[in-house]
Amino acid sequence: MNKSSIINLFHDPGYIYISNIEPEIDEPITIRLRTLLKNVTKAFVEISENGKDWFSFEMKKDSVDKTGRFEFFVCTIPGQKEMFKYSFLCMNDN
C-alpha cells in the first residue's frame, strides 16, 4: 500500500484558528486546522490536561480558501475545567 505524505499543515493559537484563546471554565472552543487541499482525509484534535491521558475529537471538513489551494477542518471541544494541551492527528487514506 502506498502511503501519502501529509504536508502544509497550519494552525496558529490566534483568533482565526481558535474561537476564544482565553475561555472561561466549561466554555467550549472551536479549533481550526488548515491543510493542503485533498492532502488530509481525516483529522483529529487531541487534548490532555496532564500530557499523559489524551482524548480525541474528530474534526470535520469546513471550507476551502479563496485560492482553492487549502481546506479547513474544524472541531468544537467541549468546555473543560482545567487548562489543557492540544495536538493534531492527521491521516491520508489515499
KEMIVO-51433 format. One record per residue: residue number from 1; residue in one letter; chain; x, y, z of N, C-alpha, C in turn. Coordinates in Angstrom, 3 decimals, always signed. Example, Ala and Ser with C-alpha at 12.3 -4.5 7.8 and 13.67 -1.06 7.14 Angstrom:
<atoms>
+-----+------+-----+----------+----------+----------+----------+----------+----------+----------+----------+----------+
| seq | type | mol |       nu |       nv |       nw |      cau |      cav |      caw |       cu |       cv |       cw |
+-----+------+-----+----------+----------+----------+----------+----------+----------+----------+----------+----------+
|   1 |    a |   A |  +13.190 |   -5.690 |   +7.800 |  +12.300 |   -4.500 |   +7.800 |  +13.200 |   -3.300 |   +7.800 |
|   2 |    s |   A |  +12.850 |   -2.250 |   +7.080 |  +13.670 |   -1.060 |   +7.140 |  +12.900 |   +0.030 |   +7.870 |
+-----+------+-----+----------+----------+----------+----------+----------+----------+----------+----------+----------+
</atoms>
This chain:
<atoms>
+-----+------+-----+----------+----------+----------+----------+----------+----------+----------+----------+----------+
| seq | type | mol |       nu |       nv |       nw |      cau |      cav |      caw |       cu |       cv |       cw |
+-----+------+-----+----------+----------+----------+----------+----------+----------+----------+----------+----------+
|   1 |    m |   A |   +0.844 |   -1.179 |   +0.000 |   +0.000 |   +0.000 |   +0.000 |   +0.887 |   +1.240 |   +0.000 |
|   2 |    n |   A |   +0.557 |   +2.203 |   -0.812 |   +1.265 |   +3.465 |   -0.878 |   +0.710 |   +4.413 |   +0.170 |
|   3 |    k |   A |   +1.556 |   +5.001 |   +0.979 |   +1.137 |   +5.994 |   +1.956 |   +1.523 |   +7.368 |   +1.424 |
|   4 |    s |   A |   +0.593 |   +8.299 |   +1.499 |   +0.866 |   +9.661 |   +1.056 |   +1.460 |  +10.467 |   +2.201 |
|   5 |    s |   A |   +2.339 |  +11.379 |   +1.885 |   +2.890 |  +12.284 |   +2.886 |   +1.891 |  +13.398 |   +3.164 |
|   6 |    i |   A |   +1.842 |  +13.791 |   +4.411 |   +0.982 |  +14.908 |   +4.795 |   +1.875 |  +16.128 |   +4.943 |
|   7 |    i |   A |   +1.586 |  +17.148 |   +4.142 |   +2.393 |  +18.368 |   +4.146 |   +1.481 |  +19.590 |   +4.250 |
|   8 |    n |   A |   +2.095 |  +20.724 |   +4.525 |   +1.403 |  +22.016 |   +4.551 |   +0.247 |  +22.075 |   +5.545 |
|   9 |    l |   A |   +0.481 |  +21.620 |   +6.771 |   -0.489 |  +21.797 |   +7.851 |   -0.188 |  +23.122 |   +8.530 |
|  10 |    f |   A |   -1.231 |  +23.822 |   +8.949 |   -1.005 |  +25.089 |   +9.643 |   -2.087 |  +25.320 |  +10.686 |
|  11 |    h |   A |   -1.640 |  +25.754 |  +11.862 |   -2.535 |  +26.167 |  +12.937 |   -1.800 |  +27.235 |  +13.728 |
|  12 |    d |   A |   -2.516 |  +28.227 |  +14.179 |   -1.930 |  +29.312 |  +14.946 |   -2.817 |  +29.556 |  +16.164 |
|  13 |    p |   A |   -2.243 |  +29.736 |  +17.350 |   -3.085 |  +29.980 |  +18.524 |   -3.607 |  +31.420 |  +18.559 |
|  14 |    g |   A |   -4.300 |  +31.813 |  +17.519 |   -4.879 |  +33.145 |  +17.422 |   -6.351 |  +33.063 |  +17.060 |
|  15 |    y |   A |   -6.993 |  +34.203 |  +16.964 |   -8.451 |  +34.269 |  +16.796 |   -8.971 |  +33.615 |  +15.512 |
|  16 |    i |   A |   -8.161 |  +33.499 |  +14.473 |   -8.632 |  +32.877 |  +13.230 |   -8.750 |  +31.362 |  +13.395 |
|  17 |    y |   A |   -7.906 |  +30.796 |  +14.242 |   -7.854 |  +29.346 |  +14.379 |   -8.410 |  +28.826 |  +15.711 |
|  18 |    i |   A |   -8.653 |  +29.706 |  +16.664 |   -9.270 |  +29.340 |  +17.941 |  -10.345 |  +30.370 |  +18.247 |
|  19 |    s |   A |  -11.551 |  +29.894 |  +18.552 |  -12.670 |  +30.817 |  +18.758 |  -12.478 |  +31.724 |  +19.974 |
|  20 |    n |   A |  -11.811 |  +31.232 |  +21.010 |  -11.549 |  +32.050 |  +22.190 |  -10.242 |  +31.569 |  +22.800 |
|  21 |    i |   A |   -9.228 |  +32.424 |  +22.810 |   -7.926 |  +31.987 |  +23.317 |   -7.856 |  +32.009 |  +24.843 |
|  22 |    e |   A |   -8.851 |  +32.608 |  +25.495 |   -8.915 |  +32.612 |  +26.952 |  -10.325 |  +32.242 |  +27.398 |
|  23 |    p |   A |  -10.728 |  +30.988 |  +27.168 |  -12.099 |  +30.600 |  +27.517 |  -12.312 |  +30.530 |  +29.031 |
|  24 |    e |   A |  -13.547 |  +30.738 |  +29.426 |  -13.938 |  +30.559 |  +30.820 |  -14.004 |  +29.059 |  +31.116 |
|  25 |    i |   A |  -14.053 |  +28.695 |  +32.391 |  -14.230 |  +27.295 |  +32.775 |  -15.527 |  +26.788 |  +32.151 |
|  26 |    d |   A |  -15.479 |  +25.602 |  +31.575 |  -16.617 |  +24.932 |  +30.932 |  -17.103 |  +25.601 |  +29.648 |
|  27 |    e |   A |  -16.360 |  +26.555 |  +29.102 |  -16.743 |  +27.197 |  +27.835 |  -16.164 |  +26.413 |  +26.667 |
|  28 |    p |   A |  -17.007 |  +25.929 |  +25.752 |  -16.483 |  +25.221 |  +24.587 |  -15.693 |  +26.167 |  +23.678 |
|  29 |    i |   A |  -14.725 |  +25.607 |  +22.960 |  -13.973 |  +26.396 |  +21.985 |  -13.941 |  +25.647 |  +20.663 |
|  30 |    t |   A |  -13.832 |  +26.413 |  +19.598 |  -13.736 |  +25.837 |  +18.262 |  -12.306 |  +26.009 |  +17.761 |
|  31 |    i |   A |  -11.740 |  +24.915 |  +17.257 |  -10.364 |  +24.877 |  +16.758 |  -10.404 |  +24.645 |  +15.250 |
|  32 |    r |   A |   -9.552 |  +25.366 |  +14.507 |   -9.458 |  +25.172 |  +13.054 |   -8.042 |  +24.745 |  +12.686 |
|  33 |    l |   A |   -7.953 |  +23.963 |  +11.636 |   -6.685 |  +23.495 |  +11.098 |   -6.726 |  +23.681 |   +9.582 |
|  34 |    r |   A |   -5.664 |  +24.269 |   +9.032 |   -5.581 |  +24.438 |   +7.577 |   -4.679 |  +23.359 |   +7.011 |
|  35 |    t |   A |   -5.129 |  +22.741 |   +5.918 |   -4.351 |  +21.697 |   +5.253 |   -4.304 |  +21.974 |   +3.754 |
|  36 |    l |   A |   -3.330 |  +21.400 |   +3.098 |   -3.286 |  +21.455 |   +1.644 |   -4.501 |  +20.709 |   +1.108 |
|  37 |    l |   A |   -5.155 |  +21.231 |   +0.098 |   -6.373 |  +20.641 |   -0.453 |   -6.170 |  +19.164 |   -0.778 |
|  38 |    k |   A |   -7.065 |  +18.327 |   -0.293 |   -7.093 |  +16.878 |   -0.528 |   -5.862 |  +16.151 |   +0.013 |
|  39 |    n |   A |   -5.117 |  +16.779 |   +0.906 |   -3.934 |  +16.159 |   +1.486 |   -4.264 |  +15.386 |   +2.764 |
|  40 |    v |   A |   -5.376 |  +15.730 |   +3.410 |   -5.796 |  +15.076 |   +4.653 |   -7.203 |  +14.543 |   +4.445 |
|  41 |    t |   A |   -7.416 |  +13.273 |   +4.775 |   -8.755 |  +12.693 |   +4.651 |   -9.478 |  +12.647 |   +5.996 |
|  42 |    k |   A |   -8.726 |  +12.593 |   +7.092 |   -9.300 |  +12.625 |   +8.443 |   -8.371 |  +13.426 |   +9.335 |
|  43 |    a |   A |   -8.975 |  +14.207 |  +10.232 |   -8.178 |  +14.970 |  +11.193 |   -8.847 |  +14.893 |  +12.561 |
|  44 |    f |   A |   -8.018 |  +14.873 |  +13.582 |   -8.487 |  +14.837 |  +14.963 |   -7.709 |  +15.874 |  +15.758 |
|  45 |    v |   A |   -8.355 |  +16.473 |  +16.738 |   -7.647 |  +17.278 |  +17.724 |   -7.664 |  +16.453 |  +19.004 |
|  46 |    e |   A |   -6.505 |  +16.353 |  +19.630 |   -6.371 |  +15.569 |  +20.852 |   -6.021 |  +16.522 |  +21.992 |
|  47 |    i |   A |   -6.685 |  +16.350 |  +23.141 |   -6.426 |  +17.229 |  +24.274 |   -5.990 |  +16.407 |  +25.493 |
|  48 |    s |   A |   -5.211 |  +17.062 |  +26.355 |   -4.742 |  +16.419 |  +27.582 |   -4.489 |  +17.482 |  +28.642 |
|  49 |    e |   A |   -4.931 |  +17.213 |  +29.859 |   -4.629 |  +18.100 |  +30.982 |   -3.254 |  +17.808 |  +31.562 |
|  50 |    n |   A |   -2.812 |  +16.535 |  +31.474 |   -1.568 |  +16.147 |  +32.136 |   -0.461 |  +15.700 |  +31.179 |
|  51 |    g |   A |   -0.740 |  +15.664 |  +29.887 |   +0.257 |  +15.230 |  +28.908 |   +0.394 |  +13.726 |  +28.794 |
|  52 |    k |   A |   -0.383 |  +12.978 |  +29.579 |   -0.326 |  +11.513 |  +29.546 |   -1.607 |  +10.905 |  +28.997 |
|  53 |    d |   A |   -2.726 |  +11.386 |  +29.466 |   -4.035 |  +10.880 |  +29.037 |   -4.601 |  +11.827 |  +27.987 |
|  54 |    w |   A |   -4.822 |  +11.299 |  +26.776 |   -5.275 |  +12.128 |  +25.660 |   -6.679 |  +11.708 |  +25.240 |
|  55 |    f |   A |   -7.495 |  +12.696 |  +24.870 |   -8.853 |  +12.465 |  +24.396 |   -8.970 |  +13.068 |  +23.003 |
|  56 |    s |   A |   -9.532 |  +12.293 |  +22.070 |   -9.604 |  +12.713 |  +20.667 |  -10.998 |  +13.178 |  +20.298 |
|  57 |    f |   A |  -11.038 |  +14.195 |  +19.450 |  -12.277 |  +14.701 |  +18.875 |  -12.080 |  +14.781 |  +17.367 |
|  58 |    e |   A |  -12.970 |  +14.157 |  +16.617 |  -12.833 |  +14.174 |  +15.162 |  -13.175 |  +15.549 |  +14.620 |
|  59 |    m |   A |  -12.364 |  +16.013 |  +13.701 |  -12.602 |  +17.297 |  +13.037 |  -13.380 |  +17.039 |  +11.752 |
|  60 |    k |   A |  -14.143 |  +18.014 |  +11.332 |  -14.933 |  +17.925 |  +10.095 |  -14.373 |  +18.905 |   +9.072 |
|  61 |    k |   A |  -14.437 |  +18.512 |   +7.799 |  -14.050 |  +19.454 |   +6.747 |  -15.034 |  +20.614 |   +6.777 |
|  62 |    d |   A |  -14.489 |  +21.824 |   +6.717 |  -15.316 |  +23.023 |   +6.875 |  -15.443 |  +23.833 |   +5.590 |
|  63 |    s |   A |  -14.312 |  +24.199 |   +5.000 |  -14.364 |  +25.060 |   +3.819 |  -13.040 |  +25.014 |   +3.075 |
|  64 |    v |   A |  -13.043 |  +25.622 |   +1.898 |  -11.839 |  +25.767 |   +1.074 |  -11.545 |  +27.256 |   +0.994 |
|  65 |    d |   A |  -10.269 |  +27.627 |   +1.042 |   -9.923 |  +29.053 |   +0.984 |  -10.184 |  +29.638 |   -0.409 |
|  66 |    k |   A |  -10.053 |  +30.951 |   -0.522 |  -10.350 |  +31.655 |   -1.783 |   -9.477 |  +31.202 |   -2.941 |
|  67 |    t |   A |   -8.260 |  +30.771 |   -2.646 |   -7.345 |  +30.357 |   -3.715 |   -7.655 |  +28.959 |   -4.234 |
|  68 |    g |   A |   -8.412 |  +28.182 |   -3.449 |   -8.701 |  +26.802 |   -3.823 |   -7.541 |  +25.865 |   -3.548 |
|  69 |    r |   A |   -6.528 |  +26.351 |   -2.854 |   -5.337 |  +25.540 |   -2.569 |   -5.390 |  +24.853 |   -1.205 |
|  70 |    f |   A |   -6.112 |  +25.465 |   -0.263 |   -6.161 |  +24.936 |   +1.095 |   -7.595 |  +24.669 |   +1.517 |
|  71 |    e |   A |   -7.749 |  +23.717 |   +2.449 |   -9.053 |  +23.485 |   +3.059 |   -8.894 |  +23.527 |   +4.569 |
|  72 |    f |   A |  -10.010 |  +23.739 |   +5.246 |  -10.005 |  +23.858 |   +6.690 |  -10.809 |  +22.737 |   +7.322 |
|  73 |    f |   A |  -10.286 |  +22.248 |   +8.444 |  -11.000 |  +21.305 |   +9.297 |  -11.358 |  +22.052 |  +10.572 |
|  74 |    v |   A |  -12.483 |  +21.696 |  +11.173 |  -12.952 |  +22.397 |  +12.365 |  -13.499 |  +21.393 |  +13.381 |
|  75 |    c |   A |  -13.380 |  +21.747 |  +14.653 |  -13.891 |  +20.893 |  +15.729 |  -14.212 |  +21.774 |  +16.927 |
|  76 |    t |   A |  -15.307 |  +21.494 |  +17.602 |  -15.620 |  +22.173 |  +18.850 |  -15.270 |  +21.244 |  +20.002 |
|  77 |    i |   A |  -14.409 |  +21.734 |  +20.873 |  -14.006 |  +20.990 |  +22.058 |  -14.949 |  +21.386 |  +23.186 |
|  78 |    p |   A |  -15.572 |  +20.409 |  +23.838 |  -16.465 |  +20.747 |  +24.955 |  -15.708 |  +21.523 |  +26.036 |
|  79 |    g |   A |  -16.442 |  +22.307 |  +26.801 |  -15.830 |  +23.076 |  +27.880 |  -15.058 |  +22.184 |  +28.837 |
|  80 |    q |   A |  -13.948 |  +22.678 |  +29.325 |  -13.076 |  +21.928 |  +30.224 |  -12.959 |  +22.670 |  +31.555 |
|  81 |    k |   A |  -12.649 |  +21.934 |  +32.600 |  -12.466 |  +22.517 |  +33.939 |  -11.047 |  +23.063 |  +34.119 |
|  82 |    e |   A |  -10.082 |  +22.459 |  +33.414 |   -8.671 |  +22.818 |  +33.575 |   -8.062 |  +23.231 |  +32.243 |
|  83 |    m |   A |   -6.918 |  +23.903 |  +32.325 |   -6.158 |  +24.191 |  +31.101 |   -5.729 |  +22.870 |  +30.484 |
|  84 |    f |   A |   -5.550 |  +22.855 |  +29.170 |   -5.140 |  +21.619 |  +28.516 |   -4.197 |  +21.905 |  +27.366 |
|  85 |    k |   A |   -3.437 |  +20.896 |  +27.015 |   -2.576 |  +20.921 |  +25.838 |   -3.370 |  +20.301 |  +24.701 |
|  86 |    y |   A |   -3.019 |  +20.653 |  +23.486 |   -3.680 |  +20.008 |  +22.358 |   -2.691 |  +19.762 |  +21.234 |
|  87 |    s |   A |   -3.013 |  +18.767 |  +20.440 |   -2.218 |  +18.461 |  +19.250 |   -3.150 |  +17.899 |  +18.197 |
|  88 |    f |   A |   -2.638 |  +17.738 |  +16.995 |   -3.448 |  +17.247 |  +15.887 |   -2.934 |  +15.890 |  +15.416 |
|  89 |    l |   A |   -3.864 |  +15.071 |  +15.001 |   -3.555 |  +13.798 |  +14.361 |   -4.232 |  +13.837 |  +12.999 |
|  90 |    c |   A |   -3.442 |  +13.729 |  +11.950 |   -3.985 |  +13.805 |  +10.586 |   -3.674 |  +12.522 |   +9.831 |
|  91 |    m |   A |   -4.622 |  +12.121 |   +8.979 |   -4.463 |  +10.910 |   +8.197 |   -4.776 |  +11.205 |   +6.736 |
|  92 |    n |   A |   -4.146 |  +10.416 |   +5.886 |   -4.442 |  +10.455 |   +4.467 |   -4.603 |   +9.010 |   +4.003 |
|  93 |    d |   A |   -5.832 |   +8.606 |   +3.754 |   -6.132 |   +7.218 |   +3.365 |   -5.982 |   +6.982 |   +1.870 |
|  94 |    n |   A |   -5.551 |   +7.993 |   +1.132 |   -5.406 |   +7.840 |   -0.322 |   -4.161 |   +7.063 |   -0.674 |
+-----+------+-----+----------+----------+----------+----------+----------+----------+----------+----------+----------+
</atoms>
